[in-house]
Amino acid sequence: MKEFRNYQEFWPFYLTQHSKKSTRCWHFVGTSFVFVCIALAILNGNAWFILLAPVIAYSFAWVSHFFIEGNKPATFGHPFWSLRADFQMYFFILFGKLNAELSKLEELKKIAK
């Protein structure tokens, strides 16, 4: 697994590992279930829903990596940065800002060539 000095270096790599829109959609659905599980835990007063959240979220994410993207999830090598990046990607998608990030990544690739 590639080494990074900080999260700012990791974020572009994370985006490259989620290059297909369908992979990002599966991640978005999985992460949405995190919020559903938190809401269920609060509404039902049952903390077990909190334990279910990562199981559901990672199931969606990992299936997308293995069967759509065809790569190993970044969380295997960088679990904390991957978690942070997943939520960052989620909110960028939610608020319509991910395309701008993907455009920045394309510009970085052009400069690197």
DSSP file (Angstrom, degrees, kcal/mol; ACC not computed):
  #  RESIDUE AA STRUCTURE BP1 BP2  ACC     N-H-->O    O-->H-N    N-H-->O    O-->H-N    TCO  KAPPA ALPHA  PHI   PSI    X-CA   Y-CA   Z-CA
    1    1 A M              0   0    0      0, 0.0     2,-0.0     0, 0.0    73,-0.0   0.000 360.0 360.0 360.0 140.6    0.0    0.0    0.0
    2    2 A K        -     0   0    0      1,-0.1     2,-0.3     0, 0.0    75,-0.0  -0.332 360.0-128.5 -66.3 145.5    1.2    3.4   -0.9
    3    3 A E        -     0   0    0     -2,-0.0     2,-0.4    75,-0.0    -1,-0.1  -0.759  21.7-167.3 -98.7 144.7    2.5    5.7    2.0
    4    4 A F        -     0   0    0     -2,-0.3     3,-0.1     1,-0.1     4,-0.0  -0.970  21.7-148.0-130.9 145.0    1.2    9.2    2.5
    5    5 A R  S    S-     0   0    0     -2,-0.4     2,-0.3     1,-0.2    -1,-0.1   0.769  81.0  -6.1 -81.6 -26.7    2.6   11.9    4.8
    6    6 A N  S >> S-     0   0    0      1,-0.1     4,-1.4    75,-0.0     3,-0.6  -0.946  76.7 -92.0-158.3 174.7   -0.8   13.5    5.5
    7    7 A Y  H 3> S+     0   0    0     -2,-0.3     4,-2.7     1,-0.2    -1,-0.1   0.848 117.5  63.5 -65.3 -34.8   -4.5   13.4    4.7
    8    8 A Q  H 34 S+     0   0    0      1,-0.2    -1,-0.2     2,-0.2     0, 0.0   0.831 107.0  44.3 -61.6 -31.5   -4.1   16.0    1.9
    9    9 A E  H <> S+     0   0    0     -3,-0.6     4,-0.8     2,-0.1    -1,-0.2   0.820 113.5  51.5 -77.1 -32.6   -1.8   13.6    0.0
   10   10 A F  H  X S+     0   0    0     -4,-1.4     4,-2.7     1,-0.2     3,-0.2   0.882  95.1  69.6 -72.1 -39.1   -4.2   10.7    0.7
   11   11 A W  H  X S+     0   0    0     -4,-2.7     4,-2.1     1,-0.2    -1,-0.2   0.877  99.0  47.0 -53.7 -48.7   -7.4   12.4   -0.5
   12   12 A P  H  > S+     0   0    0      0, 0.0     4,-1.9     0, 0.0    -1,-0.2   0.911 113.0  50.8 -61.1 -38.9   -6.5   12.4   -4.3
   13   13 A F  H  X S+     0   0    0     -4,-0.8     4,-1.5    -3,-0.2    -2,-0.2   0.934 107.4  53.7 -60.3 -45.3   -5.4    8.8   -4.0
   14   14 A Y  H  < S+     0   0    0     -4,-2.7     3,-0.3     1,-0.2     4,-0.3   0.906 107.3  51.2 -55.7 -43.8   -8.7    7.9   -2.4
   15   15 A L  H >< S+     0   0    0     -4,-2.1     3,-1.5     1,-0.2    -1,-0.2   0.882 105.8  54.7 -63.7 -37.5  -10.6    9.5   -5.3
   16   16 A T  H >< S+     0   0    0     -4,-1.9     3,-0.7     1,-0.3    -1,-0.2   0.815 103.6  56.2 -65.2 -27.8   -8.6    7.5   -7.8
   17   17 A Q  T 3< S+     0   0    0     -4,-1.5    -1,-0.3    -3,-0.3    -2,-0.2   0.504 109.8  46.8 -80.4  -3.5   -9.7    4.3   -6.0
   18   18 A H  T <  S+     0   0    0     -3,-1.5    -1,-0.3    -4,-0.3     6,-0.2  -0.368  71.3 137.9-129.1  49.9  -13.3    5.4   -6.5
   19   19 A S    <   +     0   0    0     -3,-0.7     2,-0.4     4,-0.1    -1,-0.1   0.739  50.8  76.8 -74.8 -23.9  -13.0    6.3  -10.2
   20   20 A K  S >> S-     0   0    0      1,-0.1     4,-1.9    -3,-0.1     3,-0.5  -0.734  75.4-138.7 -94.5 135.5  -16.3    4.7  -11.3
   21   21 A K  H 3> S+     0   0    0     -2,-0.4     4,-2.3     1,-0.2     5,-0.2   0.864 103.7  57.0 -58.1 -37.6  -19.5    6.5  -10.5
   22   22 A S  H 3> S+     0   0    0      2,-0.2     4,-2.3     1,-0.2    -1,-0.2   0.857 104.1  53.1 -65.8 -33.4  -21.3    3.3   -9.6
   23   23 A T  H <> S+     0   0    0     -3,-0.5     4,-2.2     2,-0.2    -1,-0.2   0.938 110.0  47.6 -62.9 -46.3  -18.6    2.6   -6.9
   24   24 A R  H  X S+     0   0    0     -4,-1.9     4,-2.4     1,-0.2    -2,-0.2   0.873 110.3  53.1 -63.0 -36.9  -19.2    6.1   -5.5
   25   25 A C  H  X S+     0   0    0     -4,-2.3     4,-2.5     2,-0.2    -1,-0.2   0.918 108.0  49.7 -64.5 -43.5  -23.0    5.4   -5.5
   26   26 A W  H  X S+     0   0    0     -4,-2.3     4,-2.5     1,-0.2    -2,-0.2   0.903 111.7  49.4 -62.5 -40.0  -22.6    2.2   -3.6
   27   27 A H  H  X S+     0   0    0     -4,-2.2     4,-2.9     2,-0.2     5,-0.3   0.913 109.2  52.5 -62.2 -42.3  -20.5    4.0   -1.0
   28   28 A F  H  X S+     0   0    0     -4,-2.4     4,-2.1     2,-0.2    -2,-0.2   0.918 110.6  46.8 -61.4 -44.1  -23.1    6.7   -0.8
   29   29 A V  H  X S+     0   0    0     -4,-2.5     4,-1.6     2,-0.2    -1,-0.2   0.939 113.5  48.7 -62.8 -46.9  -25.8    4.2   -0.1
   30   30 A G  H  X S+     0   0    0     -4,-2.5     4,-0.7     1,-0.2    -2,-0.2   0.914 112.6  47.1 -60.8 -44.1  -23.7    2.4    2.5
   31   31 A T  H >X S+     0   0    0     -4,-2.9     4,-1.1     1,-0.2     3,-0.7   0.844 105.6  60.2 -68.4 -32.8  -22.8    5.6    4.3
   32   32 A S  H 3X S+     0   0    0     -4,-2.1     4,-1.8    -5,-0.3     3,-0.3   0.879  98.7  58.4 -59.7 -36.9  -26.4    6.7    4.3
   33   33 A F  H 3X S+     0   0    0     -4,-1.6     4,-2.8     1,-0.2    -1,-0.2   0.773  94.9  64.7 -65.6 -25.0  -27.2    3.5    6.2
   34   34 A V  H <X S+     0   0    0     -4,-0.7     4,-2.1    -3,-0.7    -1,-0.2   0.945 105.8  43.6 -59.1 -46.7  -24.8    4.7    8.9
   35   35 A F  H  X S+     0   0    0     -4,-1.1     4,-2.3    -3,-0.3    -2,-0.2   0.854 112.0  53.2 -68.8 -34.6  -27.1    7.7    9.5
   36   36 A V  H  X S+     0   0    0     -4,-1.8     4,-2.7     2,-0.2    -2,-0.2   0.929 109.8  48.5 -63.2 -45.0  -30.1    5.4    9.4
   37   37 A C  H  X S+     0   0    0     -4,-2.8     4,-2.4     2,-0.2    -2,-0.2   0.889 110.8  50.3 -64.1 -39.4  -28.6    3.2   12.0
   38   38 A I  H  X S+     0   0    0     -4,-2.1     4,-2.2     2,-0.2    -1,-0.2   0.928 111.8  48.0 -63.9 -43.9  -27.8    6.1   14.3
   39   39 A A  H  X S+     0   0    0     -4,-2.3     4,-3.1     1,-0.2     5,-0.2   0.914 112.1  49.3 -62.6 -43.1  -31.3    7.4   14.0
   40   40 A L  H  X S+     0   0    0     -4,-2.7     4,-2.6     1,-0.2     6,-0.4   0.895 109.1  52.8 -63.2 -39.7  -32.7    3.9   14.7
   41   41 A A  H  X>S+     0   0    0     -4,-2.4     5,-1.2    -5,-0.2     4,-1.0   0.917 114.4  42.1 -61.7 -42.8  -30.5    3.6   17.8
   42   42 A I  H  <5S+     0   0    0     -4,-2.2    -2,-0.2     2,-0.2     3,-0.2   0.942 117.2  46.0 -69.3 -47.8  -31.7    7.0   19.1
   43   43 A L  H  <5S+     0   0    0     -4,-3.1    -2,-0.2     1,-0.2    -1,-0.2   0.854 123.3  34.4 -65.4 -36.0  -35.4    6.4   18.3
   44   44 A N  H  <5S-     0   0    0     -4,-2.6    -1,-0.2    -5,-0.2    -2,-0.2   0.517 100.7-127.8 -97.1  -6.5  -35.4    2.9   19.7
   45   45 A G  T  <5 +     0   0    0     -4,-1.0     2,-0.5    -5,-0.2    -3,-0.2   0.857  67.9 130.4  61.7  34.2  -33.0    3.4   22.5
   46   46 A N    > < -     0   0    0     -5,-1.2     3,-1.4    -6,-0.4     4,-0.3  -0.930  44.5-166.9-127.8 106.7  -31.0    0.4   21.3
   47   47 A A  T >> S+     0   0    0     -2,-0.5     3,-1.2     1,-0.3     4,-1.0   0.615  76.7  84.7 -68.8 -12.8  -27.3    0.9   20.8
   48   48 A W  H 3> S+     0   0    0      1,-0.3     4,-1.3     2,-0.2    -1,-0.3   0.806  80.4  64.5 -60.7 -27.7  -27.0   -2.4   18.8
   49   49 A F  H <> S+     0   0    0     -3,-1.4     4,-1.2     1,-0.2    -1,-0.3   0.839  95.3  58.7 -63.6 -31.2  -28.0   -0.4   15.7
   50   50 A I  H <4 S+     0   0    0     -3,-1.2     3,-0.4    -4,-0.3    -1,-0.2   0.902 104.3  50.1 -63.9 -40.2  -24.7    1.5   16.1
   51   51 A L  H  X S+     0   0    0     -4,-1.0     4,-0.6     1,-0.2    -1,-0.2   0.786 107.4  55.2 -68.0 -26.8  -22.8   -1.7   15.9
   52   52 A L  H  X S+     0   0    0     -4,-1.3     4,-2.3     1,-0.2     5,-0.2   0.776  90.5  77.6 -75.7 -26.3  -24.7   -2.6   12.8
   53   53 A A  H  X S+     0   0    0     -4,-1.2     4,-2.7    -3,-0.4     5,-0.2   0.911  95.5  42.0 -54.8 -53.6  -23.8    0.6   11.0
   54   54 A P  H  > S+     0   0    0      0, 0.0     4,-2.7     0, 0.0     5,-0.3   0.853 111.7  57.0 -67.3 -29.9  -20.2   -0.2   10.0
   55   55 A V  H  X S+     0   0    0     -4,-0.6     4,-1.6     2,-0.2    -2,-0.2   0.944 113.3  39.4 -62.5 -46.9  -21.2   -3.8    8.9
   56   56 A I  H  X S+     0   0    0     -4,-2.3     4,-2.0     2,-0.2     5,-0.2   0.952 117.6  48.6 -67.2 -49.4  -23.8   -2.4    6.5
   57   57 A A  H  X S+     0   0    0     -4,-2.7     4,-2.3    -5,-0.2    -2,-0.2   0.932 114.2  44.5 -59.8 -48.3  -21.6    0.5    5.3
   58   58 A Y  H  X S+     0   0    0     -4,-2.7     4,-3.1    -5,-0.2     5,-0.3   0.823 107.7  60.1 -68.6 -29.6  -18.5   -1.6    4.6
   59   59 A S  H  X S+     0   0    0     -4,-1.6     4,-2.0    -5,-0.3    -1,-0.2   0.952 109.9  41.7 -60.6 -48.6  -20.6   -4.3    3.0
   60   60 A F  H  X S+     0   0    0     -4,-2.0     4,-1.8     2,-0.2    -2,-0.2   0.934 118.2  46.9 -62.7 -46.0  -21.8   -1.9    0.3
   61   61 A A  H  X S+     0   0    0     -4,-2.3     4,-1.9    -5,-0.2    -2,-0.2   0.938 113.8  45.3 -64.3 -48.4  -18.3   -0.3    0.0
   62   62 A W  H  X S+     0   0    0     -4,-3.1     4,-2.7     1,-0.2     5,-0.3   0.880 109.8  54.2 -68.7 -37.6  -16.3   -3.5   -0.3
   63   63 A V  H  X S+     0   0    0     -4,-2.0     4,-2.6    -5,-0.3     5,-0.5   0.918 109.0  50.8 -59.6 -41.1  -18.7   -5.2   -2.7
   64   64 A S  H  X>S+     0   0    0     -4,-1.8     5,-2.9    -5,-0.2     4,-1.6   0.876 111.7  47.0 -65.9 -35.8  -18.3   -2.1   -5.0
   65   65 A H  I  <>S+     0   0    0     -4,-1.9     5,-1.9     3,-0.2     6,-1.7   0.932 117.7  40.5 -70.2 -44.4  -14.5   -2.4   -4.8
   66   66 A F  I  <5S+     0   0    0     -4,-2.7    -2,-0.2     4,-0.2    -3,-0.2   0.871 129.9  25.1 -74.2 -36.3  -14.3   -6.1   -5.5
   67   67 A F  I  <5S+     0   0    0     -4,-2.6    -3,-0.2    -5,-0.3    -2,-0.2   0.649 134.2  23.4-107.7 -17.2  -17.0   -6.3   -8.2
   68   68 A I  I  <5S+     0   0    0     -4,-1.6    -3,-0.2    -5,-0.5    -4,-0.1   0.778 130.1  30.8-111.2 -57.6  -17.2   -2.9   -9.8
   69   69 A E  I   <S-     0   0    0     -5,-2.9    -4,-0.2     2,-0.1    -3,-0.2   0.830  88.7-142.5 -76.2 -32.7  -14.0   -1.0   -9.2
   70   70 A G      < +     0   0    0     -5,-1.9     2,-0.3    -6,-0.4    -4,-0.2   0.836  60.3 103.6  74.0  33.3  -11.8   -4.1   -9.2
   71   71 A N  S    S-     0   0    0     -6,-1.7    -1,-0.3   -54,-0.1    -2,-0.1  -0.865  77.3 -91.4-138.0 173.5   -9.4   -2.9   -6.5
   72   72 A K        -     0   0    0     -2,-0.3   -10,-0.0    -3,-0.1    -6,-0.0  -0.718  51.8-102.5 -86.8 133.5   -8.6   -3.4   -2.9
   73   73 A P    >   -     0   0    0      0, 0.0     3,-1.7     0, 0.0     4,-0.4  -0.278  20.9-133.4 -56.6 136.6  -10.4   -1.0   -0.5
   74   74 A A  G >> S+     0   0    0      1,-0.3     4,-2.4     2,-0.2     3,-1.0   0.733 100.3  75.5 -62.6 -22.2   -8.1    1.8    0.7
   75   75 A T  G 34 S+     0   0    0      1,-0.3    -1,-0.3     2,-0.2     7,-0.1   0.747  82.4  67.6 -64.3 -22.5   -9.4    1.1    4.2
   76   76 A F  G <4 S+     0   0    0     -3,-1.7    -1,-0.3     1,-0.2    -2,-0.2   0.861 116.2  23.8 -65.8 -33.8   -7.2   -2.0    4.4
   77   77 A G  T <4 S+     0   0    0     -3,-1.0    -2,-0.2    -4,-0.4    -1,-0.2   0.705 138.9  25.6-102.2 -24.4   -4.1    0.1    4.4
   78   78 A H     X  +     0   0    0     -4,-2.4     4,-2.4     1,-0.1     5,-0.2  -0.574  66.8 167.5-140.4  70.7   -5.3    3.4    5.7
   79   79 A P  H  > S+     0   0    0      0, 0.0     4,-1.8     0, 0.0     5,-0.1   0.869  75.9  41.9 -62.1 -41.5   -8.4    2.8    7.9
   80   80 A F  H  > S+     0   0    0      2,-0.2     4,-2.3     1,-0.2     5,-0.2   0.928 117.4  45.1 -75.5 -43.9   -8.7    6.2    9.6
   81   81 A W  H  > S+     0   0    0      1,-0.2     4,-2.9     2,-0.2    -1,-0.2   0.877 112.8  53.5 -65.1 -35.6   -8.0    8.3    6.6
   82   82 A S  H  X S+     0   0    0     -4,-2.4     4,-2.5     2,-0.2    -2,-0.2   0.903 108.0  49.4 -65.2 -40.5  -10.3    6.1    4.5
   83   83 A L  H  X S+     0   0    0     -4,-1.8     4,-1.9    -5,-0.2    -2,-0.2   0.941 113.4  46.2 -62.9 -46.6  -13.1    6.6    7.0
   84   84 A R  H  X S+     0   0    0     -4,-2.3     4,-2.2     1,-0.2    -2,-0.2   0.927 113.9  48.7 -60.3 -45.4  -12.6   10.4    6.9
   85   85 A A  H  X S+     0   0    0     -4,-2.9     4,-3.2     1,-0.2     5,-0.2   0.855 106.7  56.8 -65.3 -35.4  -12.4   10.4    3.1
   86   86 A D  H  X S+     0   0    0     -4,-2.5     4,-2.4     2,-0.2    -1,-0.2   0.932 110.5  43.4 -62.4 -44.5  -15.6    8.3    2.9
   87   87 A F  H  X S+     0   0    0     -4,-1.9     4,-2.4     2,-0.2    -2,-0.2   0.875 113.4  52.4 -69.0 -35.2  -17.5   10.9    4.8
   88   88 A Q  H  X S+     0   0    0     -4,-2.2     4,-2.3     2,-0.2    -2,-0.2   0.944 111.8  45.6 -63.3 -46.4  -15.9   13.7    2.9
   89   89 A M  H  X S+     0   0    0     -4,-3.2     4,-2.6     2,-0.2     5,-0.2   0.901 110.8  55.2 -62.2 -40.4  -16.9   12.0   -0.4
   90   90 A Y  H  X S+     0   0    0     -4,-2.4     4,-2.8    -5,-0.2    -2,-0.2   0.941 111.7  41.8 -57.4 -50.4  -20.4   11.4    1.0
   91   91 A F  H  X S+     0   0    0     -4,-2.4     4,-2.2     2,-0.2     6,-0.2   0.838 111.8  55.0 -72.2 -31.2  -20.9   15.1    1.8
   92   92 A F  H  <>S+     0   0    0     -4,-2.3     5,-3.3    -5,-0.2     6,-1.1   0.918 112.6  44.0 -64.3 -41.7  -19.4   16.3   -1.4
   93   93 A I  H ><5S+     0   0    0     -4,-2.6     3,-1.4     3,-0.2    -2,-0.2   0.945 112.6  52.6 -64.2 -47.5  -21.8   14.1   -3.3
   94   94 A L  H 3<5S+     0   0    0     -4,-2.8    -2,-0.2     1,-0.3    -1,-0.2   0.866 117.1  37.3 -57.3 -39.9  -24.7   15.2   -1.1
   95   95 A F  T 3<5S-     0   0    0     -4,-2.2    -1,-0.3    -5,-0.1    -2,-0.2   0.237 114.6-110.6-101.8  12.9  -24.0   18.9   -1.7
   96   96 A G  T < 5S+     0   0    0     -3,-1.4    -3,-0.2    -4,-0.2     4,-0.2   0.789  84.8 116.2  70.1  29.4  -23.0   18.5   -5.4
   97   97 A K     >< +     0   0    0     -5,-3.3     4,-1.3    -6,-0.2     3,-0.3   0.454  44.8  87.6-107.8  -2.8  -19.3   19.3   -4.9
   98   98 A L  H  > S+     0   0    0     -6,-1.1     4,-2.7     1,-0.2     5,-0.2   0.882  80.9  60.4 -70.2 -36.3  -17.7   16.0   -5.9
   99   99 A N  H  > S+     0   0    0      1,-0.2     4,-2.2     2,-0.2    -1,-0.2   0.880 103.3  52.7 -58.8 -36.6  -17.4   16.9   -9.6
  100  100 A A  H  > S+     0   0    0     -3,-0.3     4,-2.0     2,-0.2    -1,-0.2   0.902 109.8  48.5 -64.4 -40.2  -15.2   19.9   -8.7
  101  101 A E  H  X S+     0   0    0     -4,-1.3     4,-2.0     2,-0.2    -2,-0.2   0.903 110.7  50.3 -65.5 -41.1  -12.9   17.6   -6.7
  102  102 A L  H  X S+     0   0    0     -4,-2.7     4,-2.0     1,-0.2    -2,-0.2   0.864 108.7  52.8 -65.9 -35.0  -12.8   15.1   -9.6
  103  103 A S  H  X S+     0   0    0     -4,-2.2     4,-2.1    -5,-0.2    -1,-0.2   0.902 107.3  51.6 -65.2 -41.1  -11.9   17.9  -12.0
  104  104 A K  H  X S+     0   0    0     -4,-2.0     4,-2.3     1,-0.2    -2,-0.2   0.905 108.6  52.2 -59.7 -41.3   -9.0   19.0   -9.6
  105  105 A L  H  X S+     0   0    0     -4,-2.0     4,-2.1     1,-0.2    -2,-0.2   0.904 107.7  50.8 -63.2 -42.0   -7.8   15.4   -9.7
  106  106 A E  H  X S+     0   0    0     -4,-2.0     4,-2.0     1,-0.2    -1,-0.2   0.889 109.4  51.3 -63.0 -39.2   -7.8   15.4  -13.5
  107  107 A E  H  X S+     0   0    0     -4,-2.1     4,-2.3     1,-0.2    -2,-0.2   0.906 108.5  51.6 -63.9 -41.3   -5.8   18.6  -13.5
  108  108 A L  H  X S+     0   0    0     -4,-2.3     4,-2.1     1,-0.2    -2,-0.2   0.887 108.5  51.7 -62.6 -38.6   -3.3   17.1  -11.1
  109  109 A K  H  X S+     0   0    0     -4,-2.1     4,-1.0     2,-0.2    -1,-0.2   0.899 109.4  49.7 -64.5 -40.4   -2.9   14.1  -13.4
  110  110 A K  H  < S+     0   0    0     -4,-2.0     3,-0.4     1,-0.2    -2,-0.2   0.907 111.5  48.5 -65.1 -41.6   -2.3   16.3  -16.4
  111  111 A I  H  < S+     0   0    0     -4,-2.3    -1,-0.2     1,-0.2    -2,-0.2   0.884 107.4  56.1 -64.6 -38.6    0.4   18.3  -14.5
  112  112 A A  H  <        0   0    0     -4,-2.1    -1,-0.2     1,-0.3    -2,-0.2   0.740 360.0 360.0 -68.5 -22.6    2.1   15.1  -13.4
  113  113 A K     <        0   0    0     -4,-1.0    -1,-0.3    -3,-0.4    -2,-0.2   0.488 360.0 360.0 -76.4 360.0    2.5   13.9  -17.0
